[in-house]
Structures are given as structure tokens and as C-alpha cells.
Amino acid sequence: MIIGRWKMDDKKLELSEDFINSIRDLNALCSQQEDSAVAMLYRLMFRHERNIDILDSYADRIFDALWGFGGEYAEEDYRNYLQYLKAVVPEEYESHKNMFEEDLKMLQDENIEEDE
């Protein structure tokens, strides 16, 4: 059964119900993984973790969610992480902030191009 259709330059791409369900399930899994990473990152911050490798292993999943692979609060959560770095691991703050701002700018530029 075909339930999705997509037109690309006068060519039709038909998507099966199984494919669409697989994508839906994958999105749900990504969202759950991001929720788990967020919870663990906040737990680590609550415990005043200073090991940047451990912190980044969870923060990177949140950072990926900025690109649409996860939750709607990814930007807010990553900003909270930056504030934590500024207070507890200040030597790491500037590089993380710059990376975050560069990616946000790329995202905004990409969204502007899509709107045109």
C-alpha cells in the first residue's frame, strides 16, 4: 500500500507504509535517546562533574538535536550547558560557545534558504 507521495522535478517518489512507519519509529527512538542524554547531562551538572569528555559525550547528543534529530528544547538545554561550563569549567566555555553560535548561524542561513 502506498500512502505517501512526493514530487521531485516531475518524478514521483512513492513511499510505502512500512517505510513511513520505520521513519516514525526512528524519530521516536532519536527523541528518547536525546531525552536520556539531557537527563544524564543535567544529573552530571547537578553533581558538579568537571570531566569535559564525560560532559561532552552527553552534550553532543543535544547539540545534534539542534539539526532536527531530536527534541524541541535542544537549544535551551545546550545554552544551559554553556552556562554550566562558564561557571564550572571556564577554560572550555569559549570554544563550546563559538561552535554553538557558528552552528546556529548555519541553521538560520539554511532556514532562510528554504523559505526563499
matplotlib code that plots the C-alpha trace (Angstrom):
import matplotlib.pyplot as plt

x = [0.0, 1.4, 0.4, 3.0, 3.8, 6.5, 7.0, 10.6, 11.1, 8.1, 9.1, 7.0, 8.6, 6.2, 6.8, 5.4, 3.6, 6.3, 9.0, 7.0, 6.4, 10.1, 11.0, 8.4, 9.9, 13.4, 12.3, 10.7, 13.9, 16.1, 13.8, 14.1, 17.9, 18.1, 15.8, 18.0, 21.1, 19.5, 18.6, 22.0, 23.7, 21.6, 22.4, 26.1, 25.8, 23.9, 26.8, 29.3, 31.1, 34.2, 35.4, 34.8, 34.9, 32.1, 30.0, 30.6, 29.5, 26.0, 26.1, 27.0, 23.7, 21.9, 24.0, 22.9, 19.3, 19.7, 19.9, 16.5, 17.4, 15.7, 13.7, 12.3, 14.3, 17.7, 18.8, 17.7, 19.4, 22.6, 22.5, 22.1, 25.2, 27.2, 26.2, 27.4, 30.7, 31.2, 30.8, 32.4, 34.8, 35.6, 38.5, 36.1, 33.4, 34.7, 35.3, 32.0, 30.1, 31.8, 30.9, 27.3, 27.0, 28.5, 26.1, 23.1, 24.1, 24.4, 21.0, 19.5, 21.1, 19.8, 16.2, 16.3, 17.3, 14.5, 12.0, 13.0]
y = [0.0, 3.4, 6.2, 8.9, 10.7, 13.2, 15.1, 15.9, 17.5, 15.8, 12.5, 10.9, 9.2, 6.8, 5.8, 2.6, 2.5, 0.3, 2.9, 5.7, 3.7, 2.9, 6.6, 7.4, 4.7, 6.0, 9.6, 8.3, 6.4, 9.5, 11.6, 9.0, 8.9, 12.7, 12.8, 10.3, 12.3, 15.5, 13.9, 12.5, 15.8, 17.7, 14.9, 15.4, 19.1, 18.8, 16.7, 19.3, 17.0, 18.7, 16.0, 17.6, 14.3, 12.8, 16.0, 16.4, 12.8, 13.7, 17.4, 16.2, 14.4, 17.6, 19.5, 17.1, 17.7, 21.3, 20.0, 18.4, 15.0, 15.3, 17.4, 20.9, 22.1, 21.3, 24.9, 25.8, 22.7, 23.5, 27.1, 25.8, 23.5, 26.6, 28.5, 25.5, 25.4, 29.1, 28.6, 25.3, 24.6, 28.1, 27.0, 25.1, 27.7, 29.9, 27.1, 25.5, 28.8, 29.7, 26.3, 26.6, 30.1, 29.1, 26.2, 28.3, 30.8, 28.0, 26.7, 30.2, 30.6, 27.2, 28.0, 31.3, 29.5, 27.0, 29.9, 31.5]
z = [0.0, -1.0, 1.4, 0.8, -2.5, -3.2, -6.4, -7.5, -10.9, -12.5, -11.0, -8.3, -5.3, -3.7, 0.0, 1.4, 4.6, 6.1, 5.2, 6.7, 9.9, 10.1, 9.9, 12.5, 14.8, 14.2, 15.0, 18.3, 19.1, 18.5, 20.7, 23.5, 23.2, 23.4, 26.4, 28.1, 27.3, 28.5, 31.8, 32.3, 31.4, 34.0, 36.5, 35.9, 36.2, 39.4, 40.7, 39.5, 37.1, 35.6, 33.2, 29.8, 28.0, 30.0, 29.8, 26.1, 25.4, 26.5, 25.3, 21.8, 21.5, 22.5, 20.0, 17.3, 18.1, 17.0, 13.5, 13.8, 15.2, 18.5, 20.9, 20.7, 23.7, 22.4, 22.0, 25.6, 27.0, 25.2, 26.4, 30.0, 29.4, 28.2, 31.4, 33.4, 31.5, 32.1, 35.8, 36.5, 33.5, 32.3, 30.1, 27.9, 27.7, 24.9, 22.3, 23.0, 22.8, 19.5, 18.0, 19.1, 17.7, 14.4, 14.1, 15.0, 12.3, 9.7, 10.8, 10.4, 7.0, 5.9, 7.1, 5.2, 2.0, 2.5, 2.9, -0.4]

ax = plt.figure().add_subplot(projection="3d")
ax.plot(x, y, z, "-o")
ax.set_aspect("equal")
plt.show()
